[in-house]
Amino acid sequence: MFESLTDRLNGVFGKLTSRGRLSEQDIDAALREVRMALLEADVDFKVARQFVKQIKEKASKEEVFASLTPGQTVIKIVQEELVSILGGEHVGLERGEKPPTVILLVGLQGAGKTTAAAKLALRLKKDDQSVMMAACDLQRPAAIDQLKQLGAQNGIEVYSEDPATSTPVEVAKNAVKKAAHNNVYYLILDTAGRLAIDDDLMTELEQIRKATDPVETLLVVDAMTGQDAVQSGSEFNERIGITGMIMTKMDGDARGGAALSMRSVTGVPVKYMGVGERADALEDYHPDRLASRILGMGDVQTLIEKAQDQFDENQALELEQKMRKSQFDMNDMLQQFQTLKNMGPLDGVLGMIPGMGSLKNQLQNVDERRMAQVEAIILSMTPWERSNPQKINGSRRKRIAMGSGTTATQVNQLLSQHKQMQKMMSRFYKGGKKRALMGMLGRS
């Protein structure tokens, strides 16, 4: 996400930081480029204008020009203003005083409401919350079946009724009754959309809202539609009132204009963003983290949270013991690769690492292919070979290469890589951290 905008801004700021001192003309020239970059990224022109104006006012103060690193000072101001237009602070999901907490999802057809409902339900379930979904979209063919299928895949109950004999309002009301009876804490209502906002759509949503009294009314918008998403956000908020938004397909939006404009134009907080097709590809919306991504500074906090989701304490303790005894084998290596893969698409993970954002497009295909080769090679080994990689001889290497669709040279490279990793881990634990660090730096 934001690849185009990030590249443009990095180019602008690269010029600023390369200068020893800055003049007011230097800043004016840079801000003109920033404004053009924002407009090309499909940011609302009023938002872009106000953004540049705020930076100009702060950057024109004397301390910026007196700073030893004026370019970095300007970048800090830009980051602060980015956080501001993105919403300032993270706004979480509200909870009702008693179950069920009803969450009404609304939006235009094609925005991804049904998928967003399932992702949000899974997110709440992983937080140890009881959750149920209700299929209130009786208009789109197969909408009920789609929600049921997603619910079955994620172990989440779905309430539905026969569309021939019921109405969306009745489904919603009965779902609330069932959720209350079963003491389900969160109930997510998936509603119908239209190709455009019209009176029929709004009337139906107003009736559902009146009948269920939702704690949250979340608008689901497709980030890839740019300013159309911003416009629909404003109209939905004016007509029915929304408490927050979920921005879908953020991973497919290279420009990012909708994300940058949404809060400023609508006045409503974005609460979640969809970053992929996987069931768990729904992230909390943190303005400060998003600003860091846009400026190519990474997002270490989200990366840590993703890693923690894959973290198993018992496995980690077992792995530590193996490292201490130099028993790190190919099974352990495979587990580490699979853990990395489970954190999501590799380009997304790389984009969260500071300094890697500009390289991820170059590394993505190579690394994905390399990871697939590593997995194929290890899985082509027998259990004995995985536990005893140092005893794999020439004939075994040829057989492993044939079984994995690779070459004996690639098998040798992996075995050498494993040996180096094992050696490094052994030095880390037996020689002490300082000595191991010196070894990594190539010093004695």
N, C-alpha and C positions, 0 to 999 in steps of 0.2 A: 504494500500500500504506500501511497505518496511518492513513488519512485521518481516521477517527473518533477514534482515540486522540490523534493529533496536534492536532486541533482542541480536544479537551477539555483536554489538557495546556497548550496555548498560552493558553487562557482562564484556567486556574489561575495560571500563571506571570505572565500579564499583570497580574493583581491584585497579585502580590507585588512585581513590579518598579515598579509605580506608587506604592508606598509609600516614604517616605523612610527609615523605620526599621521593623524588624519586632519583634514581641513573640513570646513562646513560643505564645501563643494564636493568632496569625496563622499560624504554621507548622503548628500542630495542625490548624487549619481547612483549610489548603491540602492537607495530607497526607491528610485524610479524603476530599477531592475526588479526589486522585490515586488513592487506593485504590479508590474507586468507578469511576473511569475505567478502571483496569486490569481490574476485575471485569467491567465492561460490554464490554471488549475481549476477553473470554473468556480472560483470563490465569488460570492455575491459582491457586486462592485461597491455597494455602500460599506460592507464589512471591510473590503480591501482598503478603501479610502480612509476609514476610521483607524484601521490598524496602522497604516503608514503614518497617519497624522500623530498618533500616540507615540510611536517610536521617534518621530522627528522632534517632538516636544521634549522627550526625555534625553535623546541623544545630543540635543543642542546645548545642554547644560555644560558649564565650564569644566566640571570634573571629568567628563568624557575625554576632552581634548588634552587635559593635563595628565591623564592616566598613562602609566608606563606601557600598558597593552590596550590601546583604544579600540582596536578591532575586536578583541575578546569582550570588552565592555559593551560594545554595540550588540554583539551576539547575545550576551546575557539579557539585554533589554528586549531583544526580539523574542527570546525564549519566554520571558515573563509575559509579554503581550500575547504570545501564542497561547499560553496557558489560560490567559484571561478570556480570549475569544472562544476557546474550546469549552469554556464553562467554569473555569476556576478550580473547583473541588469536585471530587467524586461524589455522586449522589446515588445511594444504594436503594434497594427495593424496600418499600414500606410494608409493615406488617399490621394486620388487624388485631384488635384486642382479644378476639376469640375466633376460633375457626368456623368457617373457612375464610381465609384471606383471598378474596376474588380478584383475579388479574384478567382484565378484559383486553384482548389483543385486537387492534383495528388496523386498517390500511387498505391500500388499493390492491387489486388483483395482480399477482405476479411478484409482489414484494417479498414473499417468503414467510407469510404468517404461520402456516402450518409447521414448516420446518423450525421456525423460531420458537413456536410453542413447545415442540419436543425438546429442543436444545435447552430452553429455560427450565423445563420440567426436570430434565436430567441434571442440570446444574443444582437445582434445589434438592433433588434426591441425594446427590453426592454430599450435600451439606447436612445430611441426616434429617431432612424435612419430609413429612408425608405430603404427597402431591397427586393430583388427579387432573386429567384434561377432559374437556367437553367439546364435542364436535357440533358447533352451532352453525357451521357453513353447510346449509342445505341446498345451496344453489349450484356450486361447482361440482360437476360430475367427478366421482371418486374421491372427493375431499374427505368424506368420512372414512373410507377404506385406507386412505393415506395416513390419516391420524392414528387409526387403529394399528396399522403396520408399524409405524414409528413407536407407538406405545409398547407394542409387543417386543420390539427389538431392545427397548431400554427398560423393560419391566415396570411400566407405568400404566395404571388403569385409565381407560378411556370411557367416558359416558357418552352414549349416543342413542338416538331414537330413529324410527322409520321416517324418512323425509316425506313420504306420501301421506302420513297421518299426523304429522307434528309441525311445529313452527320453530324458528330460531329462539324466540322468546320462551316458549314452553320448554325447549331443551335446556336453556340456560337456567330457568327457575328450578326445574327438576334436578339438575346437576348440583345446584347449591344445596337443595334439600338432602340429596344423597351424601354429599361431602360433609355436611353438618352431622348427619346421622352416624357416619363412619369416623367422625372426628379427624377428617383430613384437613391439614393446616392450609395448604395452598390449592386453589382451584383455578386452572387456566382455561379461559374461554376462547376458542378459536372461531372467529367469525368470518362471514363472507366478505369479499371485496368486489369492487367494480373496476372497469377499465378507466373510469373517471369519477370524480366526486359528483354525486347527484342527490336529489331529495329522497329517493327510495332508500339509498344506502344510509343516509344520515338518519332517516326516520327509524329504520330497523335498529341501528346502533343506539339511538336514544331510548328506544323501548327496552332493549336488553339492559342498558345501563340503569334505567329506572327500576327494572324488575330485580336486578341483582346487587345494586349498590356496591360496585367494585372499589376496592382500596386503591388499586392502580389501574389506570387506563393507558396502555402503552401503544403508541403508534409504531408500526413496523414499516420502515422505509428502505428502499433499495438504494444504496450509496452510489451505484453505478449510473443512476438516472440524474445525478448532479443537481442542478437548480430545480428540476421538476420535483425532486424529493423535498427540497426546501419549501417550495410553493405548496405542495400537498400538506406538509407539516403545519404550515400557517393556517391553511383552510380547515384542517381537521381540528386544530386547537380552537379556532374561532367558532366552529359549528357545534362541537360536542364537548370540548375541553379535554385535554390529555395531560397526564401527570409525568410522562416520560416517553422516551423513544428507544427503539432497538434498531440499529443501523446494520442491515445485512449486506453481504458481499463486499465487505471492506477490503478483503484480500484481492479482489478483482478491480479495484478502483485505483489506478496509478496516479490520478490527479489529486483526489481528496477534497475537492471544493465543497461537497455537501457536508462533510464532517466539520470543516472549518466555518461554514456559514450557519449551520443548523441552530446552535444555541443562541447566537446573536440575533438571528432573524425571528425565531419563534419564541424565545424566552423560556423554552422548555428544556430540561436537562436530558441528554442522552445517557442512558443507564447501562446499555450493553451494546456490543458490536460483534457481528458474525465475521469470523476470519477464516472460513473454510467450510468444506462440505461435511466433515466429520461430526458425529453427534456431540462431541465435547468442544467443538470449535466456536465457543461463545465466551467472550472475555468481558470482564467489567470495563467500563469506560472511565479511564483515568486521564484527565486533561494534561497533567504534568508529564505522564509517561508518553502520551501521544505526541506532545510537543518535542520531547527528546527524540522520538523516532523520526519526526519530520525534519529535524535539524541534523539527522545522521549520527546522533549521540547514543543510539541504542536504547534498550529498555531492560536493564538488568533485573529490576524488581519482578516484572512479569516472567522473565526467564527463570528466576529462582522459584517462583510459584509453580511454573510448569514442571520444573524438575522435582519439586516436592510432591507433586501429584503422582509421580512415578517412583517415588522413594519408598523402599521397603526396609525398615530398620533392621530386621533380622538378616535380610540378605546383605545389607551393608556391613553388619558385624562379621558375618561369615566371610565376606570378601576381604575385610581388613585382616582377619586371621590368616587367610591364604597369602595375602601380600607379605605379611610378616615372615611366613615360612617359605616364601618363594614358590608357592603352589598355584599361582595364577595361571589357569589353563585356558584352552580354547573355548570351553563352555562359558567361562567368566567373560572372555572377550566378546563372545556372541551376545551375552546378556547386556553388556554395556552398549553395544551397537543398537540392539533392539530397544533399549531404554531411550536412547537418543531419538530413534525413529518414532517412538510413541509420543514424543513431545510435540509432534505436529510436522507439517511440511518443513523441509530443511531450510528453504529460503526464508521462511518466517522466523525460525530459530536464529539463523545467522543475522537477520535484521535487528534482533534484540541485543546482539553483542556489539559494544561500542567499537567503532572503527571498521566493522565488517559490512555495514550496509552498502557501501559502494562496491564491494567485491562480491556480494552474494549472487548477482546475476552471472558473473564469470565462473563462480565455484559451484553453482547449483547442479548443473548437469554432470560435471565431473564427480562431485561428491556423492550424488544420488547413485550414479552408476557404480562407483567404487564401493559404496556400502552394500549394494545388491550383490556385487561380486564376492565381497567378504562373507556375507551371509551364505551364499551358495557354496563357497569353498568349505566353510566350517560344517555346514549341514551334510556335505558329501563325505565327511570323515566318519569313521566308526566311533562308537562311544569310547573305546580304548584309545584311539588316536587323538581324540579331543582331550583326554586326560593326560596323554603322554606325547605331546607334540614334538618333543626333542628326539623321539625314537622313530619318527616317520622317515623311512628311507626312500631311495629313488623310485622304486617300483610303486610304493604307496602314493608317492606324489603324482606319478603319472595317472594312476587310477582316480585319485581325487580330482585332478584337472579334467579328466574325461567326464566324470560324474557331475561336475559343476559348470561345464561348458567354458572353462578357462584354460590357461596354459600352465605348464609346469613352472615356468618363470614366475607367473603371478602367484602360484602356490608358495614358491620359495620366498617371494617378497613378503607375503603375509606371515609366514613362519619367522622370518627375520624380524618383522615388525613386532610380533608377539614376544620374541626373545629380548628385544630392546626394552619393551614395556616391562617385562618381568625383571630385567636387570635394574632398571630405574627404580621400580617399586622396592626391590630388595635393598638398594643403596639408601633409599629414603628412610626405611625402617631400621636397618642395621647400622648405618653410618651416621644417622642423625640428619635432621632437616637441613642444617647449614651446609654440611658436607655434600648432601644430595643436590642442593641448589647449586653449589659450586661446580658439581659434575655436569649439571644440566647446562651451565654456562660455558662448559669446556675448559674449566680451570682445575688445577691439581690442588 
